[in-house]
């Protein structure tokens, strides 16, 4: 009887760790793309966190929409001017960026989840912070 309980606990822990480790995006390390001559690049990245790692809300920047997994990023190539970035279902949390040609911008996506909802926060960060965080945690989507 005692052995059966221990075996079940080991099985449950193994199953949980497999599920959790499978949620992180895998791929090559971050490498900035060559800046297009007349366009800007907005990197939206999502540092890995255990809470909310399963959820992948769609993110729109400019005219493109993509779901970014925990530990992933996406490079949005945009025309210069004002662009809006927001998460699906959360237009009130939108951010607006003024982008210039041949410049790169960084936006951190944080996903928090509870049993009943998922919240997404987009935060523009400076180039130095963005590069540090994206290089240490992200793979391309």
C-alpha positions as CSV (number, residue, x, y, z in Angstrom):
1,X,0.0,0.0,0.0
2,X,2.7,2.5,1.0
3,X,4.8,1.7,-2.1
4,X,1.7,2.3,-4.3
5,X,1.2,5.8,-2.9
6,X,4.9,6.7,-3.4
7,X,4.8,5.4,-6.9
8,X,1.7,7.4,-7.8
9,X,3.3,10.6,-6.3
10,X,6.5,10.0,-8.4
11,X,4.4,9.5,-11.5
12,X,2.4,12.6,-10.8
13,X,5.5,14.7,-10.3
14,X,7.1,13.3,-13.4
15,X,4.0,14.1,-15.4
16,X,3.8,17.7,-14.1
17,X,7.4,18.4,-14.8
18,X,7.1,17.1,-18.3
19,X,4.0,19.3,-18.9
20,X,5.7,22.4,-17.5
21,X,9.0,21.9,-19.4
22,X,7.0,21.4,-22.7
23,X,5.6,24.9,-22.4
24,X,8.7,26.9,-23.1
25,X,9.5,27.9,-26.6
26,X,12.7,26.3,-28.0
27,X,14.9,27.6,-30.8
28,X,18.1,29.4,-31.7
29,X,19.2,32.2,-29.4
30,X,18.2,35.8,-30.2
31,X,19.9,37.4,-33.1
32,X,18.8,40.9,-34.1
33,X,17.6,41.1,-37.7
34,X,19.2,43.5,-40.2
35,X,17.2,46.7,-40.1
36,X,15.3,47.3,-43.3
37,X,16.3,50.6,-44.8
38,X,12.9,52.3,-44.7
39,X,11.2,50.4,-41.9
40,X,11.4,49.9,-38.2
41,X,11.5,46.6,-36.2
42,X,9.4,46.1,-33.0
43,X,10.5,43.1,-31.0
44,X,7.7,41.8,-28.8
45,X,9.1,39.3,-26.4
46,X,7.7,37.2,-23.6
47,X,10.1,36.2,-20.8
48,X,9.4,32.7,-19.5
49,X,7.3,32.5,-16.3
50,X,5.7,29.4,-14.9
51,X,2.3,31.1,-14.2
52,X,0.5,31.7,-17.4
53,X,3.1,29.8,-19.5
54,X,0.4,27.6,-21.2
55,X,-1.7,30.6,-22.4
56,X,-0.6,32.1,-25.7
57,X,-2.8,35.2,-26.3
58,X,-2.6,36.8,-29.8
59,X,-0.6,40.0,-30.0
60,X,-1.1,42.5,-32.7
61,X,1.4,45.2,-33.7
62,X,0.5,47.3,-36.7
63,X,-1.2,45.0,-39.2
64,X,0.3,41.7,-38.1
65,X,-1.0,39.3,-35.4
66,X,0.8,36.4,-33.8
67,X,0.7,34.3,-30.6
68,X,4.0,34.3,-28.7
69,X,4.8,31.4,-26.4
70,X,6.5,31.7,-23.0
71,X,10.2,32.4,-23.7
72,X,9.5,33.5,-27.3
73,X,9.6,36.7,-29.3
74,X,8.5,38.0,-32.7
75,X,10.0,40.8,-34.8
76,X,7.2,43.0,-36.3
77,X,8.6,45.0,-39.3
78,X,6.6,48.2,-39.6
79,X,6.4,51.4,-41.6
80,X,7.5,54.5,-39.8
81,X,4.8,56.4,-37.9
82,X,2.4,55.6,-35.1
83,X,1.6,51.9,-34.5
84,X,-0.6,50.3,-31.9
85,X,0.2,47.0,-30.1
86,X,-2.4,45.1,-28.1
87,X,-3.4,41.7,-26.9
88,X,-6.6,40.0,-28.3
89,X,-9.4,40.6,-25.9
90,X,-7.6,43.4,-24.1
91,X,-7.7,46.5,-26.3
92,X,-7.8,48.7,-23.1
93,X,-4.2,47.6,-22.4
94,X,-3.0,48.8,-25.8
95,X,0.2,50.7,-26.2
96,X,1.1,53.2,-28.9
97,X,4.6,53.5,-30.3
98,X,6.1,56.2,-32.6
99,X,8.6,54.3,-34.7
100,X,11.3,55.7,-37.0
101,X,13.0,54.1,-40.0
102,X,16.1,52.0,-39.3
103,X,15.3,51.8,-35.6
104,X,14.4,48.9,-33.3
105,X,12.0,48.9,-30.4
106,X,11.3,46.4,-27.6
107,X,8.1,45.5,-25.9
108,X,7.8,43.1,-23.0
109,X,4.7,40.9,-22.8
110,X,3.8,39.5,-19.4
111,X,1.0,37.0,-19.1
112,X,-0.6,36.2,-15.8
113,X,-3.2,33.6,-15.3
114,X,-5.7,32.5,-12.7
115,X,-8.3,29.8,-12.7
116,X,-10.8,32.2,-14.3
117,X,-8.9,34.6,-16.5
118,X,-5.7,35.5,-18.3
119,X,-4.3,39.1,-18.2
120,X,-1.8,40.5,-20.6
121,X,0.4,43.5,-20.1
122,X,2.6,45.1,-22.8
123,X,5.3,47.4,-21.7
124,X,7.7,49.3,-23.9
125,X,11.3,49.0,-22.6
126,X,14.5,50.7,-23.6
127,X,16.9,49.1,-26.0
128,X,19.4,48.0,-23.3
129,X,16.8,46.3,-21.1
130,X,15.1,44.8,-24.1
131,X,18.3,43.3,-25.5
132,X,19.3,41.9,-22.1
133,X,16.0,40.3,-21.5
134,X,15.3,39.0,-25.0
135,X,18.8,37.5,-25.3
136,X,18.5,35.6,-22.0
137,X,15.1,34.1,-22.4
138,X,13.8,34.1,-25.9
139,X,13.5,32.0,-29.1
140,X,11.9,33.2,-32.3
141,X,8.2,32.5,-33.1
